[in-house]
């Protein structure tokens, strides 16, 4: 089965390998690419802080550009398993793994009651993590570690949507918004086409249009393994 992957190229390549092992054909259509801000990160690291928070693995990749050797002993609060693994691979020695969403990570941070937090954030991002911490009066210094820049689709990219693939994976609310802004007219041009949309969370699903030709599926847990398990159970395939 052809499965659309809208993640940035680096992450999409890993997802594509998993889909191929499952017997699917990945259709890679990145919607954005990261633009790192190393100077901003370098300045932020110079400000005293007791812990670092990250809500995406991309923030860790941006951080690695400034060679954070002196900061590898600083505790890191990571939003979920993938981000935590990326932080450990980068050399951080104390990494606390969150449940996969910003709200849950914020509650963990509040329980630990750190003196102050350096939040290496991306743009755009969901507001829940910052909002909860500020409401709990946690000292929070936010720095834009990276920005996601929209990537245009070429004619060759658009040709991959003819005929329209039957499945789509969505990992962020912004990706859902951008994808349907671009692709919905093409889907509606095919009267017989049906699209199964697999979302990492209910928040992402909120950005998916409610149409008769769109079937929505939401992962039980916000991680890729569960998302692909959902895909495999619906498509009648097994994880490789």
LINZI-V132031 format. One record per run of one state. SS is the DSSP state (a for helix, b for strand, c for the rest). FROM is the first residue (numbers start at 1). LEN is the number of residues. Records with the same first field share a line. If there is no record, write none. Layout:
BEGIN
SS->FROM-LEN / FROM-LEN
END
This chain:
BEGIN
c->1-1 / 6-3 / 22-3 / 29-3 / 37-1 / 46-5 / 55-2 / 65-4 / 72-3 / 79-2 / 90-5 / 98-4 / 113-4 / 124-4 / 136-4 / 151-4 / 160-7 / 171-2 / 189-6 / 200-2 / 206-8 / 219-5 / 236-5
b->2-4 / 25-4 / 32-5 / 51-4 / 75-4 / 95-3 / 117-7 / 140-11 / 167-4 / 195-5 / 214-5
a->9-13 / 38-8 / 57-8 / 69-3 / 81-9 / 102-11 / 128-8 / 155-5 / 173-16 / 202-4 / 224-12
END
